[in-house]
């Protein structure tokens, strides 16, 4: 099925307040005047470049429906690799840190006593998913108060227990208090913003896309901040932009060990993980 047809079906389902299966099982149904008006408006918005997810107000991530608005970045399938890596490193973390007690088990380990920090949480996709998958304590920060509101609503809807903090990166987080710091930071160089697809450039929040001329400004600050807030041997897990792995690895080399790159399904390095050196 082509993307235009799939988009048309998703928007029609949204106009009818039904799922796509209903469209195929009721081909004879005629739209009411109100439904035609809604469907026409949705199609016009999409033709004008508005992402489908902002029209329907939702995006699936890690098998769960997340509320999204133009105040937050639309969660991408590639970011699920960040969650997978964070879950993997936390399994080892739960068995190796002296402050972790053997209380509630997760995969035979006490992951629920670990403390995660999701920096720049946006919709809360990473934070909510990690909390629901592990039962661990999760803190999520964002500089946007509107994004914090969306993340709070997603946590409420999905039953996740996360602590949300409106601050710049980790400025409100205590020293040596985090076991796993995870982030999908803004990484598009400012000079490349104009070349992005209009759906991204004109509709998604610029603060979540670019942090400055090089695209590495937030990486640099996050790595510096991680050295302050991570507990001894704590893990840092970051999503990588296209062609950014070499520079980010270089930034990590003097302070972190066990640096590992994880590729996405296209073979592009998408996640870097590492452990804070003593």
C-alpha positions as CSV (number, residue, x, y, z in Angstrom):
1,X,0.0,0.0,0.0
2,X,1.4,3.4,-0.9
3,X,2.0,6.1,1.7
4,X,-0.6,8.6,0.2
5,X,-3.4,5.9,0.4
6,X,-2.3,4.9,4.0
7,X,-2.4,8.6,5.0
8,X,-5.8,9.0,3.5
9,X,-7.1,6.0,5.3
10,X,-5.7,7.1,8.7
11,X,-7.2,10.6,8.3
12,X,-10.6,9.1,7.2
13,X,-10.5,6.8,10.3
14,X,-9.8,9.9,12.4
15,X,-12.8,11.7,10.9
16,X,-15.1,8.7,11.5
17,X,-13.6,8.0,15.0
18,X,-12.9,4.4,14.0
19,X,-10.0,2.2,13.2
20,X,-8.9,1.3,9.7
21,X,-10.3,-2.2,9.9
22,X,-13.7,-0.6,10.1
23,X,-13.2,1.0,6.7
24,X,-12.7,-2.3,5.0
25,X,-15.5,-4.1,6.9
26,X,-18.0,-1.3,6.1
27,X,-17.3,-0.2,2.5
28,X,-20.9,0.7,1.9
29,X,-21.1,3.4,4.6
30,X,-21.6,6.9,3.4
31,X,-20.1,9.8,5.2
32,X,-22.4,12.4,6.8
33,X,-22.0,16.1,6.0
34,X,-20.1,16.6,9.2
35,X,-17.7,13.7,8.5
36,X,-17.0,15.0,5.0
37,X,-16.2,18.5,6.5
38,X,-13.8,17.0,9.0
39,X,-12.2,14.7,6.5
40,X,-11.8,17.6,4.0
41,X,-10.2,19.7,6.7
42,X,-7.7,17.0,7.6
43,X,-6.7,16.4,4.0
44,X,-6.2,20.2,3.5
45,X,-4.0,20.3,6.6
46,X,-1.9,17.4,5.3
47,X,-1.6,18.8,1.8
48,X,-0.4,22.0,3.5
49,X,2.4,20.0,5.2
50,X,1.0,19.3,8.7
51,X,2.3,15.9,9.8
52,X,-0.4,13.3,10.1
53,X,0.5,12.7,13.7
54,X,-0.3,16.3,14.6
55,X,-3.7,16.1,12.8
56,X,-4.7,12.9,14.6
57,X,-2.9,13.9,17.8
58,X,-1.2,10.5,18.3
59,X,1.8,8.4,17.4
60,X,2.6,4.8,18.4
61,X,5.9,4.2,20.2
62,X,7.1,0.9,21.5
63,X,3.6,-0.5,21.0
64,X,1.9,2.2,22.9
65,X,-0.2,5.2,21.8
66,X,1.3,8.6,22.7
67,X,-0.4,12.0,22.6
68,X,1.5,14.4,20.4
69,X,1.0,18.1,19.6
70,X,3.2,20.7,17.8
71,X,4.7,21.4,21.2
72,X,6.7,18.1,21.0
73,X,8.8,16.2,18.5
74,X,7.0,13.3,16.9
75,X,8.5,10.1,18.3
76,X,10.4,8.2,15.6
77,X,10.8,4.4,15.2
78,X,14.6,4.9,15.4
79,X,14.3,6.2,18.9
80,X,13.0,2.8,20.0
81,X,16.7,1.7,19.7
82,X,17.5,4.2,22.4
83,X,15.0,2.5,24.7
84,X,16.3,-0.9,23.8
85,X,19.9,0.1,24.7
86,X,18.8,1.8,27.9
87,X,17.0,-1.3,29.0
88,X,20.0,-3.5,28.1
89,X,22.5,-1.4,30.0
90,X,20.2,-1.1,33.0
91,X,20.1,-4.9,33.4
92,X,23.8,-4.9,34.0
93,X,23.6,-1.8,36.1
94,X,21.2,-3.4,38.5
95,X,23.6,-6.2,39.4
96,X,26.8,-4.1,39.7
97,X,26.0,-1.0,41.8
98,X,26.4,-1.2,45.5
99,X,23.5,1.1,46.3
100,X,21.0,-1.2,44.5
101,X,19.0,-3.4,46.9
102,X,17.4,-6.6,45.8
103,X,13.8,-5.6,46.1
104,X,11.4,-5.8,43.1
105,X,12.9,-8.0,40.4
106,X,12.9,-7.3,36.7
107,X,14.4,-10.1,34.6
108,X,15.9,-11.5,37.9
109,X,17.4,-8.1,38.8
110,X,16.5,-5.2,40.9
111,X,15.9,-2.7,38.1
112,X,13.0,-1.0,40.0
113,X,15.6,0.5,42.4
114,X,17.5,2.2,39.6
115,X,17.1,5.8,38.8
116,X,16.8,6.9,35.1
117,X,16.9,10.4,33.8
118,X,15.4,11.3,30.4
119,X,16.8,14.7,29.3
120,X,14.6,16.7,26.9
121,X,11.7,14.3,27.3
122,X,9.3,16.0,24.8
123,X,6.2,13.8,24.7
124,X,7.7,11.5,27.4
125,X,8.0,8.6,25.0
126,X,11.3,7.4,26.3
127,X,10.6,8.1,30.0
128,X,7.2,6.5,30.0
129,X,8.4,3.5,28.1
130,X,11.4,2.9,30.3
131,X,9.2,3.2,33.5
132,X,6.6,0.9,32.2
133,X,9.1,-1.7,31.0
134,X,11.2,-1.7,34.2
135,X,9.2,-0.3,37.1
136,X,12.3,1.9,37.8
137,X,12.3,5.4,39.2
138,X,12.3,7.8,36.2
139,X,12.9,11.5,36.2
140,X,12.2,13.5,33.0
141,X,13.2,17.1,32.2
142,X,12.4,19.5,29.4
143,X,13.0,23.2,28.9
144,X,9.4,23.5,27.4
145,X,6.6,23.8,30.0
146,X,4.2,22.8,27.2
147,X,6.1,19.6,26.5
148,X,6.1,18.8,30.2
149,X,2.3,19.0,30.1
150,X,2.1,16.6,27.2
151,X,4.5,14.2,28.9
152,X,2.4,14.3,32.1
153,X,-0.7,13.5,30.2
154,X,0.9,10.6,28.4
155,X,2.2,9.3,31.7
156,X,-1.3,9.6,33.2
157,X,-3.0,7.9,30.3
158,X,-0.5,5.0,30.1
159,X,-0.2,4.5,33.9
160,X,3.5,5.4,34.2
161,X,5.0,6.9,37.4
162,X,7.5,9.5,36.3
163,X,8.7,12.7,38.0
164,X,8.7,15.7,35.5
165,X,10.9,18.8,35.9
166,X,10.8,21.9,33.9
167,X,14.4,23.0,33.5
168,X,17.3,23.4,31.0
169,X,18.9,19.9,30.5
170,X,19.9,18.7,34.0
171,X,20.2,22.0,35.8
172,X,17.8,21.0,38.5
173,X,19.1,17.4,39.0
174,X,21.3,16.6,42.1
175,X,24.9,15.5,41.8
176,X,25.6,11.8,41.7
177,X,21.9,10.8,41.8
178,X,21.4,9.1,38.4
179,X,22.2,5.5,37.3
180,X,21.2,5.8,33.6
181,X,21.0,9.2,31.7
182,X,19.2,8.9,28.4
183,X,18.5,11.5,25.8
184,X,17.4,12.2,22.2
185,X,19.0,15.6,22.0
186,X,18.6,18.2,19.2
187,X,21.4,17.5,16.7
188,X,20.6,19.2,13.4
189,X,23.1,21.9,12.5
190,X,21.4,25.2,12.2
191,X,22.6,25.6,8.6
192,X,20.9,22.3,7.6
193,X,17.5,23.2,9.0
194,X,16.3,24.7,5.7
195,X,17.0,21.4,3.9
196,X,14.7,19.4,6.2
197,X,11.4,18.2,4.9
198,X,8.8,20.9,5.3
199,X,6.7,18.7,7.6
200,X,9.7,18.7,10.1
201,X,11.1,22.2,9.4
202,X,7.8,24.1,9.5
203,X,5.8,22.2,12.1
204,X,8.0,20.4,14.7
205,X,9.5,22.5,17.5
206,X,12.9,23.9,16.4
207,X,14.2,23.7,20.0
208,X,13.9,19.9,19.7
209,X,15.7,19.8,16.4
210,X,18.7,22.1,16.5
211,X,20.9,23.4,19.3
212,X,23.3,25.6,17.3
213,X,25.6,26.0,14.3
214,X,27.4,22.7,14.6
215,X,24.6,20.4,16.0
216,X,26.9,19.2,18.7
217,X,26.2,22.0,21.3
218,X,23.8,19.9,23.3
219,X,25.9,16.8,23.1
220,X,28.8,18.8,24.6
221,X,26.7,20.1,27.5
222,X,25.0,16.8,28.2
223,X,28.4,15.0,28.4
224,X,29.7,17.6,30.8
225,X,26.5,17.4,32.9
226,X,26.5,13.6,32.9
227,X,29.8,13.6,34.6
228,X,28.2,15.6,37.5
229,X,24.8,13.8,37.9
230,X,25.8,10.2,37.2
231,X,26.6,7.9,40.0
232,X,29.9,6.0,39.9
233,X,30.0,3.7,36.8
234,X,26.6,5.1,35.7
235,X,25.6,4.9,32.1
236,X,25.0,7.5,29.4
237,X,22.8,6.6,26.4
238,X,22.4,9.1,23.6
239,X,20.6,9.1,20.2
240,X,23.0,10.1,17.4
241,X,22.3,12.3,14.4
242,X,23.3,11.3,10.9
243,X,27.1,11.2,10.6
244,X,27.7,12.4,14.2
245,X,29.1,9.2,15.8
246,X,32.8,10.1,15.3
247,X,32.5,13.5,16.9
248,X,30.4,12.4,19.8
249,X,32.7,9.4,20.5
250,X,35.6,11.8,20.5
251,X,33.8,14.0,23.1
252,X,33.2,10.9,25.3
253,X,36.7,9.3,25.1
254,X,38.4,11.1,28.0
255,X,35.7,10.6,30.6
256,X,33.7,7.4,29.6
257,X,34.6,3.8,28.9
258,X,32.9,0.9,27.3
259,X,31.8,3.1,24.4
260,X,29.4,1.2,22.1
261,X,27.6,2.2,19.0
262,X,24.3,0.6,18.0
263,X,23.0,0.9,14.4
264,X,19.5,1.3,13.2
265,X,17.8,-1.0,10.7
266,X,19.5,1.0,7.9
267,X,22.9,0.3,9.3
268,X,23.5,3.9,10.5
269,X,25.0,4.4,14.0
270,X,21.9,5.6,15.9
271,X,22.8,5.2,19.6
272,X,25.9,5.6,21.7
273,X,26.2,4.1,25.2
274,X,29.0,4.2,27.6
275,X,29.9,4.1,31.3
276,X,31.3,6.9,33.5
277,X,34.9,6.2,34.4
278,X,36.0,6.5,38.1
